[in-house]
Amino acid sequence: MKQLAQYQDGRLELQDVPAPVPPPGGILVQTLCSVISPGTERMKVEQARMSLLQKAKARPDQVKKVIDTAKNLGWKAALQKVRNRLESPAPLGYSAAGIVVAVDELNTRFQVGDRVACGGAECAFHAEMIAVPDLLASRIPQGVQEWQAAYTTMASISMEAVRQSGAGLGERVLVLGQGLVGLLATSLLKASGARVMGVDFVSSRLQASLAMGAECVVNPSQSSLADEVRTWTGGYGVDAVLLCVGGKGPGPADTAISCLRDRGVMVIVGIYDAELSWKTAYMKDIQVRYSRSYGPGRYDPQYEWGGQDYPLGHVRWTENRNFEACLELMRTGRLDLNPVTTRRVAFEDVLGVYDELGSELGVLIEYGKTCSSEPDRSSGEAREFPVRIQAEQPRKIQSLDVVGAGNFVRTMLLPHAKGKISFGTIVNATGLSARHVKEKFGFESAETDASKIMARGSSALMIGTRHHLHAPLVLQALQAGRHVFVEKPLCLNADELAQIDTAMLASEGSVMVGFNRRFAPATAAVLELLKTVSGPKTLSFHVNAGVLAPDHWYANVAESGGRVLGEACHFFDFACHLLGRPVKVMAQTVGRPTVPDSVTAQIVFADGSSAQVIYSSEGDPAFPKETFRVFASGLVCECENFMKLSVFQQRRKRVKSFASKGHAEEMAAWLAFLHGAGSHPLPYEQARQSMQLTFAVLESLREGRSIAL
């Protein structure tokens, strides 16, 4: 299929990419129409065309992340991550309509052949096929054409802004900015019984505003807006202002406040960084509200991707119910989209449109109806193998398939495997990313459906997906007798671990878990030093993890398992690698959070050694992310970020420097195993032990007692 791709140097391309598959509980849709959002998409294209310096000035938050990465991984890795980001294509589009061509078995709302309106910047792309979760799609009612339904997502943005304004029958509302979202808001306010004044500097937009239901319009460059509002409202001021503008600075906000009545409502709809003049806002006692996208549910992964709807009695208007309300207004004719549709373009001709978006309102992309239908998944069934104990040394493996093409895989794993093994198929849920990685690293093919490649026992498999998919994919791969590299964690619970135990006994394959820190050169140096001393050792490992952003996927526990399971398992494995077999652990967390992300674990080992692992979301980012100290007889080792190792021995201090956290070394060791040049670098029993310790830490947190292993 074809999809529109945008690069960070400003290039736009129509690319052939693998068709997606329905997400769990979702649907696969053949796109018939999608709508370009002139404001949002023009901003993305303009930002992409900025120089690196301009990008840095525009996104200081991203510059800070690069600096933090450099502190933890070194500048080489940080620059590689930046380079990967800049050269990776990104999708465009978030409002579309089409026909359902495949339905996931967990979905009960849709059938093949249903016409649906789809939304979401994570799925409703400008592409011939889109994979959409259940609650980001709504059935198109009879009487609504597909081109109209393609506006549903954008209309829902405007509808949510109208709801935030609280404007009722007869109330006067000023809509500042008559771009596409502002015009749709104008029409929806009119439909709700409010009276609307439309404001813009572009005369053609003001004409469209009148057509969409504005009672009057004002061009501030031609007349005084304050005087016009005073006259229109009898001197009181408007009940609400919808700020449908972008940019930053005090100008639009000051204008809005000056037009509001006492205790009026200002709703910020666009990407506008508001600066309020305290005195005027205070004296009028105004309310400031931000309208978040399509409505309640937006940016909640449990709602959008987990299918967990909010009870109607508690949340009347979710984003999906806003979709349905907009479609109903289209059906009854109260939301007329003809005045805002200024251009129609065939999908194959869309590239030239992006240079002319400044003069457009709604640009409708129309797709041919000859797109490929549901991808064939008949070849994806796993093969059964006889029960046997796996061989420790495999036959030579010549090729590698990869499932998951995120930035970590592209930056920290694939560069160390490129040129050392043939790359077979890259699988990623997003076809655009799959195609990009295929071209960048030289894979033979790209897919979006992992089941298509699972039966290939002759190729090794790398799994770099989100954590909740690790165990299911490992089980399928072992069933096919494959040698697997899976990023940590191996699985999310003890039941999954037991299933993998059983699969390992019956498989010719093997499992390598991406516990890279045990392969770091600094770790090897510490182990060599520990061999020279006898007796128990003491390890103290501090992780300054930092606060987790609420929109980070790690915050979705169903996908990540939480930070202790999803990341702290690294450090429990490191302790086992240095000190041997753990026999008991006692853990506690700060407070009693539902999902702990700050934990202190005290671990006892079979030889009398002990370890304390402190993983904390508190602290300050100026402090190194990872530091550890090892105390042994006549020896102290202190390490910072696995890059600087200080050795204190015989009253002397020696300092060694390193440049790797072990990603390159673990990949080299695993590839040597695949090529028949070495034994397995991380036997399953050791990885399993580290996962058992991690589960014991979580059990100790839940039960408030020490746990024996």
Secondary structure as the mmCIF struct_conf table of DSSP 4:
data_model
#
loop_
_struct_conf.conf_type_id
_struct_conf.id
_struct_conf.beg_label_comp_id
_struct_conf.beg_label_asym_id
_struct_conf.beg_label_seq_id
_struct_conf.end_label_comp_id
_struct_conf.end_label_asym_id
_struct_conf.end_label_seq_id
STRN STRN1 LYS A 2 GLN A 6
TURN_TY1_P TURN_TY1_P1 GLN A 8 ASP A 9
BEND BEND1 GLY A 10 GLY A 10
STRN STRN2 LEU A 12 ASP A 16
HELX_LH_PP_P HELX_LH_PP_P1 PRO A 22 PRO A 23
TURN_TY1_P TURN_TY1_P2 PRO A 24 GLY A 25
STRN STRN3 ILE A 27 ILE A 36
HELX_RH_AL_P HELX_RH_AL_P1 PRO A 38 ALA A 48
TURN_TY1_P TURN_TY1_P3 ARG A 49 ARG A 49
BEND BEND2 MET A 50 MET A 50
HELX_RH_AL_P HELX_RH_AL_P2 LEU A 52 ALA A 58
HELX_RH_AL_P HELX_RH_AL_P3 PRO A 60 LEU A 73
HELX_RH_AL_P HELX_RH_AL_P4 TRP A 75 GLU A 87
BEND BEND3 SER A 88 SER A 88
STRN STRN4 ALA A 90 PRO A 91
STRN STRN5 SER A 95 VAL A 103
TURN_TY1_P TURN_TY1_P4 GLU A 105 LEU A 106
BEND BEND4 ARG A 109 ARG A 109
TURN_TY1_P TURN_TY1_P5 VAL A 112 GLY A 113
STRN STRN6 ARG A 115 GLY A 119
TURN_TY1_P TURN_TY1_P6 ALA A 121 CYS A 123
BEND BEND5 HIS A 126 HIS A 126
STRN STRN7 ALA A 127 ALA A 127
BEND BEND6 GLU A 128 GLU A 128
STRN STRN8 MET A 129 VAL A 132
HELX_RH_3T_P HELX_RH_3T_P1 ASP A 134 LEU A 136
STRN STRN9 ALA A 137 ARG A 139
HELX_LH_PP_P HELX_LH_PP_P2 ILE A 140 PRO A 141
TURN_TY1_P TURN_TY1_P7 GLN A 142 GLY A 143
HELX_RH_AL_P HELX_RH_AL_P5 GLU A 146 ALA A 149
TURN_TY1_P TURN_TY1_P8 ALA A 150 TYR A 151
HELX_RH_AL_P HELX_RH_AL_P6 THR A 152 SER A 165
TURN_TY1_P TURN_TY1_P9 GLY A 166 GLY A 166
TURN_TY1_P TURN_TY1_P10 LEU A 169 GLY A 170
STRN STRN10 ARG A 172 LEU A 176
BEND BEND7 GLY A 179 GLY A 179
HELX_RH_AL_P HELX_RH_AL_P7 LEU A 180 ALA A 191
TURN_TY1_P TURN_TY1_P11 SER A 192 GLY A 193
STRN STRN11 ARG A 195 VAL A 199
BEND BEND8 PHE A 201 PHE A 201
HELX_RH_AL_P HELX_RH_AL_P8 SER A 203 ALA A 211
TURN_TY1_P TURN_TY1_P12 MET A 212 GLY A 213
BEND BEND9 GLU A 215 GLU A 215
STRN STRN12 CYS A 216 VAL A 218
TURN_TY1_P TURN_TY1_P13 PRO A 220 GLN A 222
BEND BEND10 SER A 223 SER A 223
HELX_RH_AL_P HELX_RH_AL_P9 LEU A 225 THR A 233
TURN_TY1_P TURN_TY1_P14 GLY A 234 GLY A 235
BEND BEND11 TYR A 236 TYR A 236
STRN STRN13 VAL A 238 LEU A 243
STRN STRN14 GLY A 247 GLY A 249
BEND BEND12 PRO A 250 PRO A 250
HELX_RH_AL_P HELX_RH_AL_P10 GLY A 251 CYS A 259
STRN STRN15 LEU A 260 ILE A 268
BEND BEND13 GLY A 270 ILE A 271
STRN STRN16 TYR A 272 ALA A 274
HELX_RH_AL_P HELX_RH_AL_P11 TRP A 278 LYS A 284
TURN_TY1_P TURN_TY1_P15 ASP A 285 ASP A 285
STRN STRN17 GLN A 287 TYR A 290
TURN_TY1_P TURN_TY1_P16 SER A 293 TYR A 294
BEND BEND14 GLY A 295 GLY A 295
TURN_TY1_P TURN_TY1_P17 PRO A 296 TYR A 299
HELX_RH_AL_P HELX_RH_AL_P12 PRO A 301 GLU A 304
TURN_TY1_P TURN_TY1_P18 TRP A 305 GLY A 306
HELX_LH_PP_P HELX_LH_PP_P3 ASP A 309 PRO A 311
TURN_TY1_P TURN_TY1_P19 LEU A 312 HIS A 314
BEND BEND15 ARG A 316 ARG A 316
HELX_RH_AL_P HELX_RH_AL_P13 GLU A 319 THR A 332
TURN_TY1_P TURN_TY1_P20 GLY A 333 GLY A 333
BEND BEND16 ARG A 334 LEU A 335
TURN_TY1_P TURN_TY1_P21 ASN A 338 VAL A 340
STRN STRN18 THR A 341 ALA A 346
HELX_RH_3T_P HELX_RH_3T_P2 PHE A 347 ASP A 355
BEND BEND17 GLU A 356 GLU A 356
HELX_RH_3T_P HELX_RH_3T_P3 LEU A 357 SER A 359
BEND BEND18 LEU A 361 LEU A 361
STRN STRN19 GLY A 362 GLU A 366
BEND BEND19 LYS A 369 LYS A 369
BEND BEND20 GLU A 374 GLU A 374
HELX_LH_PP_P HELX_LH_PP_P4 PRO A 375 ASP A 376
HELX_RH_3T_P HELX_RH_3T_P4 SER A 378 GLY A 380
HELX_LH_PP_P HELX_LH_PP_P5 GLU A 381 GLU A 384
HELX_LH_PP_P HELX_LH_PP_P6 ILE A 389 ALA A 391
BEND BEND21 GLU A 392 GLN A 393
HELX_LH_PP_P HELX_LH_PP_P7 PRO A 394 ILE A 397
STRN STRN20 SER A 399 VAL A 403
HELX_RH_AL_P HELX_RH_AL_P14 ASN A 407 PHE A 408
HELX_RH_PI_P HELX_RH_PI_P1 VAL A 409 LEU A 413
HELX_RH_AL_P HELX_RH_AL_P15 LEU A 414 ALA A 417
STRN STRN21 LYS A 418 LYS A 418
TURN_TY1_P TURN_TY1_P22 GLY A 419 LYS A 420
STRN STRN22 ILE A 421 ILE A 421
STRN STRN23 SER A 422 VAL A 427
BEND BEND22 ALA A 429 THR A 430
HELX_RH_AL_P HELX_RH_AL_P16 GLY A 431 PHE A 441
TURN_TY1_P TURN_TY1_P23 GLY A 442 GLY A 442
BEND BEND23 GLU A 444 GLU A 444
STRN STRN24 SER A 445 GLU A 447
BEND BEND24 THR A 448 THR A 448
HELX_RH_3T_P HELX_RH_3T_P5 ALA A 450 LYS A 452
TURN_TY1_P TURN_TY1_P24 ILE A 453 ALA A 455
TURN_TY1_P TURN_TY1_P25 GLY A 457 SER A 458
BEND BEND25 SER A 459 SER A 459
STRN STRN25 ALA A 460 ILE A 463
BEND BEND26 THR A 465 THR A 465
HELX_RH_3T_P HELX_RH_3T_P6 HIS A 467 LEU A 469
HELX_RH_AL_P HELX_RH_AL_P17 HIS A 470 GLN A 479
TURN_TY1_P TURN_TY1_P26 ALA A 480 GLY A 481
STRN STRN26 HIS A 483 VAL A 486
HELX_LH_PP_P HELX_LH_PP_P8 GLU A 487 GLU A 487
BEND BEND27 LYS A 488 LYS A 488
HELX_LH_PP_P HELX_LH_PP_P9 PRO A 489 PRO A 489
BEND BEND28 LEU A 490 LEU A 490
BEND BEND29 LEU A 492 ASN A 493
HELX_RH_AL_P HELX_RH_AL_P18 ALA A 494 LEU A 505
TURN_TY1_P TURN_TY1_P27 ALA A 506 ALA A 506
BEND BEND30 GLU A 508 GLU A 508
STRN STRN27 SER A 510 VAL A 513
HELX_RH_3T_P HELX_RH_3T_P7 ASN A 516 PHE A 519
BEND BEND31 ALA A 520 ALA A 520
HELX_RH_AL_P HELX_RH_AL_P19 PRO A 521 LEU A 530
TURN_TY1_P TURN_TY1_P28 LYS A 531 THR A 532
BEND BEND32 VAL A 533 VAL A 533
BEND BEND33 GLY A 535 GLY A 535
STRN STRN28 THR A 538 ASN A 544
HELX_LH_PP_P HELX_LH_PP_P10 VAL A 547 ALA A 549
TURN_TY1_P TURN_TY1_P29 PRO A 550 ASP A 551
BEND BEND34 HIS A 552 HIS A 552
HELX_RH_3T_P HELX_RH_3T_P8 TRP A 553 ALA A 555
HELX_RH_AL_P HELX_RH_AL_P20 VAL A 557 SER A 560
HELX_RH_AL_P HELX_RH_AL_P21 ARG A 563 ARG A 563
HELX_RH_PI_P HELX_RH_PI_P2 VAL A 564 ALA A 568
HELX_RH_AL_P HELX_RH_AL_P22 CYS A 569 LEU A 579
STRN STRN29 PRO A 582 THR A 589
BEND BEND35 VAL A 590 GLY A 591
BEND BEND36 THR A 594 VAL A 595
STRN STRN30 VAL A 599 PHE A 605
TURN_TY1_P TURN_TY1_P30 ALA A 606 ASP A 607
BEND BEND37 GLY A 608 GLY A 608
STRN STRN31 SER A 610 SER A 616
BEND BEND38 SER A 617 SER A 617
BEND BEND39 GLY A 619 GLY A 619
TURN_TY1_P TURN_TY1_P31 PRO A 621 ALA A 622
BEND BEND40 PHE A 623 PHE A 623
BEND BEND41 LYS A 625 LYS A 625
STRN STRN32 GLU A 626 ALA A 632
TURN_TY1_P TURN_TY1_P32 SER A 633 GLY A 634
STRN STRN33 LEU A 635 GLU A 640
TURN_TY1_P TURN_TY1_P33 ASN A 641 MET A 643
STRN STRN34 LYS A 644 GLN A 649
TURN_TY1_P TURN_TY1_P34 GLN A 650 ARG A 651
STRN STRN35 ARG A 652 SER A 657
BEND BEND42 LYS A 661 GLY A 662
HELX_RH_AL_P HELX_RH_AL_P23 HIS A 663 LEU A 674
TURN_TY1_P TURN_TY1_P35 HIS A 675 GLY A 676
BEND BEND43 ALA A 677 GLY A 678
BEND BEND44 PRO A 681 LEU A 682
HELX_RH_AL_P HELX_RH_AL_P24 TYR A 684 GLU A 703
TURN_TY1_P TURN_TY1_P36 GLY A 704 GLY A 704
BEND BEND45 ARG A 705 ARG A 705
STRN STRN36 ILE A 707 ALA A 708
#
